[in-house]
Each structure stands twice: as C-alpha cells, then as structure tokens.
Amino acid sequence: MDASVDAGADARRDAPPPTCTERAVPPRPLGTCVGDAECGAEICRRAETEGEVAVMECGPGIGGGPGVSCTTAAECAHGLCAASGRCVVACTDDAACAEAQRCTQTWVHAGPDAMQRATVCVPRRALPAAVVPAFEPQGAADDWTLPAGFAFHVLEPACVERPAAVSLSVGDAVIWSGRPGDPNPLFARSGSPLCVQLPSGDAPTPSGALSLRFDRSAGGMRTSLPSGAGSVLDLDVFYLGGGGFAATGTRGPPELAAALGRLEEIFSAAGISVGDVRQHDITGTPRTRLQILEGERGDLPELAELFSLGAGLSEPGVSLFLVRDIDFQLAVSGGIPGPLGHPGIDNSGVAIAVDAIGADLGRVMAHEVAHHLGLFHPTEFDGTVFEGFADTPVCTDADGDGLLSATECVGAGSENLMFFSADATGTELSPSQRAQLRRAPILR
C-alpha cells in the first residue's frame, strides 16, 4: 500500500468520525390502507382526490397489475401509474415489496394534467437478461471489497452524506489515489450512488478483488456488473417542457427524431444503434418544478428528484430528461458512468437543456449519453487532467492562461465528441472510446 495513502488513513482514524445520517424511510402513504390485505375482497387503490400526495382507500380493482404498461391511472388496478409508465402498488418499506424491488417515493399520474407523489414498490434493477449482477449488502466499513471479474460497480452508501472515495487498490497495488492528474475511474455528482468502472483506460486492472477506501465508515448496497455484449441502446425519454416536445410517434416530434438520428449516426462508429424509444409525458407539479434546474455551478439540488421520475422502469436503457434550462450547463449526466441498470435513483439519468441548445441537440445528447456509458473528457478544461486512453488526443495549455478553448485545441482533441467545451462541434471517437462504449452492460 502506498505510504501516503496509509498516512492519510492514519489521519482519518485520529479525526472525529464524520456524521452519517441514515437515509429516511419513504413517507407512509396517506389514507385508510396500504396493502391489499387490509381491504378484504377489495384492493388498496389510489382515491380520486386532489393535492400533491396520493391518498389510498379500499375499492374495486379494475385494470392492470404491477408492472403493466400504462399512461393513465385508470389503466392500473391500484390506480397508481408511475411517471415511468408502469403500474405500481403502495408500500411502507422494502419488506412490503416483492423480491428484487424497493420502496420509494415517486410521481404517479392523477389526471390529464396532474401528478401526485406516492410511496410505491419499483424494480431495483433493469438489465438485459444476459447480464447477471452480483449484489449484496455492505456492512459499515471504510473499505469496501469489490469482487474480481466485474467491469462496473454501483455503490449505494446508506448515509445521506455520501463518503468520499480516497483510494482504489488490489492488494498492495494502488490503482487510483486521487492525486492531481490521475486518470479517475470514480465520478458521481452529490448524492448516491458512486459508480466505478475498470478498466477506465489503457492500464490493465490487476487480478484479484478490489479494495475501495472511503474517508469514513459507511454501509449500504454494492452491485457489480460484467461488461456488456450488446449493440442496441434503448432510451426512455421524459418530456418536461424542453423544446415544447411531447410524446408522439416512435421517436418523438420531428426535431427530437432528427436529434436521435444524429446521436445514432455518431454512435454507429462504435457499432451501437438506437433501439426502442419509450416516451413519457410529465405533467402537473413535477413538470412545473423541474423544467428549469437551478443551482450553483456543479450543484443542482433538484437533479435527484428529476431522475426519480425513472422509478418503475423495468427494461434497460438510458433515461433522458428533456428540460428547458439548466444553470451553467447545456446538459448533465448523473455520473461517469451513471448507475447503469438502476433506474430512478439519485444519479440515474441525463438531463438535457433543450431550449438552450438549438440545432446541435443530437451531438450534445450523444456527448452526455457517452458520459453516462463511461466516457470522460480526453482533456479537462485546465489542461492538467487527461483520460486514460493513449489513442485519444490530448491538449495542453499552450498560452498558460489555465483555460483551454476549442480553437486552442484544434488537432489536439477539439474534434473529439468528448471534448469538454460547448464551443466544440467534433464527433470523432477513438478506437478505445468505441470499445469502452460497447462494454456498457445495458446494451442489448
């Protein structure tokens, strides 16, 4: 183990233990029942009431059961049609849900132009049948063991204050230590989960179990996924006012269909095509609240609520949330990679500020989806941090002003799809980038 890493570990042990606030249990549903067992010959269904929170009552069950596709509450026996387009049932905690499900709060349809919050059971994961995950609860510790033989790890700490990763190692070999300039296989926005992909560059991963060290002790859930072997990327598109778009046809309105065609053209270099485009109109309170994402640079408090609209999805894909505007950004991925196969959790999706982008929508979407599938910027904005692939061109700060530009990096990366600047128009992908995209476990 690197001496500086050990020294940091000693300092952490001597420091007061950081706060760990356990994640709150979702609020108990309102009304006279939660489960069907409380209703005799009837079922526990959503009452036809107004207000932001759904109210449950006993009544007759007419409509589809849990998991059935829906667009309105009337199509679901329990009157609960999630924003993601699946019938769901109410719950109080995970124990009330079926195996491989979790209890969470999300938005459900409550009328033509209304939605309500509801606490419901949703699938934990949405993966192709060929992808077999390995998952288990993690006890409180500052070192989490990641099993060998898997390319992606989704770590969901139980603390609200997510612990920071400080090193990644195999035995005494430190793969990543967070030093400036280190190719970084670890990235996530505020909240949970933290996602790890290895390899994240040309350097091979040493054989054996990985040890991920945090700056504090935390428990939670760890899910490990193998590399994928598919070539078709399915998408879930959520309409929240961006571009004035609404669900129509097989790929949305003409402007969106053209943008998705552009994304597919760019990804075809990696042998990836766009498959199903599942469309979801978001109305009422969440549409009003979440169509403009505000916050300090890099900190968007409403992002987790936006991504929670994907709760209930049962088929693999990337969730795209088409909003009007995002402070300081044209688009944002919840992680690099995102928590692939885990819809509806804090970082699971890509938000696109449609009204701020204009004609370059398809390229911006391709850039951000590529982030979600695991691609970093070849060179970061200050010219000091680089991606780990040798065949992606990098740019150095020739004029020494601490900020790169697209014109400064002509011939040195600005032609690449993943160049950081919004002024760039490149769509190139290196062979290593193409291979990395194809490893995504959600491709079918």
N, C-alpha and C positions, 0 to 999 in steps of 0.2 A: 504493500500500500504506500502511495506517495506520502512523504513526510509532511508536506504542507497540508494534505488532506487530513492526516492524523492530528496535526496540531489544531486544525480547525475543529475537529471532532472533540478534542480535549476542551477547547474553549467553550464549545456548546454545552458540554456536560457540567462545566463550572458555572454557567449562567443560569439564572432562574428559568424554570420551564415555561415556554411560551403558552399563551392561552389556547385552549381547544374548546370551542363551543360546539356541542353536538348539533347536528342538523335537526331542525324541528320536524316533528311528525306532521304530515299534511293535516290541515284542519278537518275536524269531523264534519261530515255532511249535515246540513240542516234538514229538519223535517221530522217525521214520525217513524222513519225506518232507515236502515242502511242496506241490509241484506234481504233476500227473498224469504229466508227462514222466518222473518218477523211478520210475514204477510199471509200466512195460511195458504189458501188456494190461489191467492193473487201474487203479484210480484212487487218489488220495491222499485218505483219508477219516478222520474222527474215530474213534478207538478207543473201545471201551466201557470206560472207566476212571473211577475216582473221582478227586477232587481238584478244586481250583479252576481249574486250567488244562487246556484240552483237549490231548490227545496225538494226533498224526496217525500213520497207518500205511497201507500199501498194502493194498487189498482190493477186493472186487467193488462195483460201483456200482449200487445199486438205489434208485430214487426220482427226484425231480425235479432238474433242473439249476439253475444260478444264476438267481435272480430269481423262481422259482416260489413261490407262496404256501404257507406251512407253519405248523404249530403244534407239531410234534414233529420230532426228529432223523431218525426213521425215514422221513419223507416226502422227505428230501433225499439225493440220490445220494452226496454227500460227507459226510453225517452232520452237517452244520452248518446248523441252523435258527436264524437270528438272533432275538433278543428282539423285533425289529420284525416278525417273521412272514414272512421271505423266506429262501430257500435261498441260501447263500453259499459261497465257496471260500477256502481258506487262501492267504496271501501272505507275502512278506518285506518288500516295499516297493511303492511306487506303480507301478514299472516292471513288476511281475509281474501287474498288474491290467489289465483291458480299458480302452479309451479311455473317458473320462468317469467313471472310477472312481478311488477312492483306497484305500489300505491302512490299516486302523485296527484298534484293539483294541476289542472289544465283548463282550457276553454272548450265549451260544448255549444252546439247550435241550440238556440232558443226561439227561433222565429226567422222570417225572411231577412231581417236586418238587425238581429240581436244575438248576442252570445252571453253565456253565464260561466262563472267559474264553477268547477265541480271536482271533487276528490274521487278518483276512479282508478281502476286496475288497467295497466297497459303492459305490453311486452317489454322485457328488459333489453332484448337484442333483436336485431333484424339482419340476418346474414344469409347468404346463399346456402343451400342445403349441403353443398360440398365442403363448406368451411366449418370445421368443428372447433369451437373455442374451448379453452381451459380456464376455468374460473373458480375462485374460492375466496372466502372472507379472509381478511388480513388482520391479525391482532395488533394492538398498539405497539409500535416499534419505530425507531428512527432509521432502520434498514429494512427495505422490502426486497424479498428474493423474487426475481423474475425467471421463470423456467426456461431452460435451453430449448432451442428448436423452434422458436416463435419469432415472427418479424415485427409484430405490433403488440403493444401492451397498453391497456386503458386502465388507469389507476384512479379510483374514486375514494379519496380520503373522507372519513366521516366528519371531520372538522369543517366548520364554516370557514375558518381561517386556514386556507389550504397551505400545507407545509411547502417550503421551497426545496427543490432538489439541489444538492450540492456536489454530488459525485456519482459516477456510474462505473462499476468495475466488475471484472471477473477474477476472482481470487485476488492476487496482488497487482494485477494489471489494471491500471486506471484508464478507462476508455474516454471519459469526459470528466473534467473537473471545473468547468465553468470559468476558466481563465479567459481574458480578452483574446479574441482571435480563434478560440476553439470552435471547430465545426460543431454545431449544437444539435444533438438529436432530441432535445427536450424543449417543447414550446407549448404554452397554453395561455389564454387570457385569464383574468381574475375569475375565481370560482373553480368548480370541479368539472371534469376530471383533468388529470395530467396524462398526456399521451407520449409514448416512447416508440420510436421506430429504429430498428437496427437491421442491417447497416443503414447509415444515413449519409454514406459517402463511399469512396473507394476502399477505405481501410476495412479489412475483414474483421468480423466480430470474433474474438477468441471463443473457443468452445467452452461450454460449461454454463452453469447458472449465473445470472447477472445479479449484482447487488446494487440497488439504488438507495443512496443515503439521503435522508431529508434533514432539515435543520431542526426538526422537532419530532417527537414521538406521535404517531397517528395510526389509527386503524382504518379499515374500510374494505373495499372490494377490489380485487385485481382480476382483470380478464385479459387473456393472452390469445392472439390470433395468428395463424400461419399466413404466409404470403398467399395472395390470391392467384388464380389461374384463368380468370375470365377475361373478356374483352368488351363487354357491354356495360355501360354505365346508365343506370336508371336514375331519374330525378323526381323529387317531389317539389312542386312549385307552389308557394304560398303567396297569394295576392293581397297586399296591404295598401294599395293605392298608388304604388310606384308606376309611373307611366300611364296611369288610368287603366291599366290592364285588368282583365277579368278572364275567368276560365272560359275557354271556347275551343272547339276542335280537338286535335290530338296533341298539338304543341303550343296552344295558346293563340293570342291575336297575332296578326302578321308580323309586327315589329319584334315580338318575342320569338316567334318561329324562325325568323331570319337570324336573330342573335344566337339561338340554339344551333342553327345550321352552321354559323361561323365557329362556334365552340367545337362542334363535331369535326369540322374541317381541320381545325388546329390539332385536335386530339387524334385525328386519323394518322398523324405521323407516328404516334405511339401504338397504332393498331387498335384504338379504342373508338367505339361508336356509341351514340346516344340511343338508348332503348326506350322504355316506357317513360312518358312524362305525365305523372299524376298531378292533377291540378286541384287547388284548394282555395276557395274564396273565403277570406276572413272579413267579418262584418262587425258592426257594433263597437263596443268599448275597446277591444284589443286593436282593431283597425285604427281607431282614432288615436289611441295612446301610443302605438308602436310604429306608426308610419314615418315618424321623424325621430331618429335616435340621437339624443343629446348627451354630452358629457365632456369631460376633459380629454385631452389627446390620449388615445390608447385606453381610456376607461369609459365604457358605455354601460351604465348600470342596468339599462333595460334589455340588454342583449340576451341575458339568460331567460327572461320572460318570453322574448320573441322566439327563441329556439325551443321553448317548452311547447309551442304550438305543434311540434312534431310528435309529441307523446301519443302513442297509439299506433304509430306506423309499424307494420309487421313485415314489410318487404324491404330488401336492402336498397340503398341509394344515397344520394346526397340531397339534403333539403336546402332549397334556395328560397330566401325570403325577400320579396321584391317590395322594398320600402321606397319612400320618396327621397329622403335625405339622411345622411349620417355625418355628424360633426367631424370635420377634419379629414374625412376619408370618402373614397368612392365606393368601397366595398370592404368587407371584413370576413375572414374565416375564423371560426371559433378556435382553431388550433392548427398546428403543422406537425403531424397530421391532425385532423379532427378525430373525435372519438368514433371511428368508423364502426358502423353496425350498432350504434347506441342512440337511436333517435329520441329527441325530446329532453335530453339532459343539457346541462349548462352551456356546453361549448359545441353542441351538435348542429352545425349548420353554417350557411354562408349568407350574409346579408348584403344586398345589392342596392345602392342608392340610385335607382333608375333615373330619376329626374335630373340628377347631376351629371350623368354620363353622356347621354346623347348617342351619336352614331357608333361609338366604339363599344357598345354594350356587350357584344359577343366576345371580344377579346378580353375585356375586363372580367367577364364571367369565367372565361377559360383560365385566366391568371388565378383567380381566387379559388375556383374549384381545384386547380392543381395544388395550391397550398393545402387545401383540405385533404387531398390524397397523399400529401407528403413532400412536396417540393418547396425548398427555401429559395430566397433571392440568391443568385450567384454571388453578388456583391451587395453588402448593405450600404446605406446612404452615405456613411462617412469613409468608405473605402478601407476599413480595417477588419471587417468580418466577412469571411467567404464561405460559400457552400463547399461540401467535401468532395465534389466530383472534379476530376482533373480535366475532363473534356468540356466543361462549361467555362467560357471566357470570363475573366475577372478584370475589374477596372481599379486602378489606383488613383489616388487624389493628386494628380499632376500639378495642380495650381496651389495645393496646400491650404485651401480655404475650409477644409473639414466637411465639405458637402459636394457630392458628385452630382452630375447632371447627365441627361441623355446625350447631349451634344458632346460633352467631355468624354463619353464612353463609346463613341462610335467605333465599331471594330473591336471593342473590348467588353461586349456584353449587352449594350443597349438594344441589340437586335433580338435578344432572347425574350421569350414570353414572360420569364420570371424576373426581368429587370425591375427594380423597385419603383422607379419613377412613373408617375401618372402621365408624364410627357412622352414616354416611350411608346412606340407602336409595333414593336417586334413581336413575332410569333414563333421564332425558332425554338426547338427543343433538342438538346444534345442526346446522343445515344444513351448515356447514363440516366438522364432525366426521363426519357421514354421508358426505360426499363423500370425505373422507380414507380412511375405511374401504373404500370401493368401489375405491380406487386400488390396493389390495393385489394384487401380481402372482400370488399363489397361488389367487385365486378363479377358479373355472371357470364 
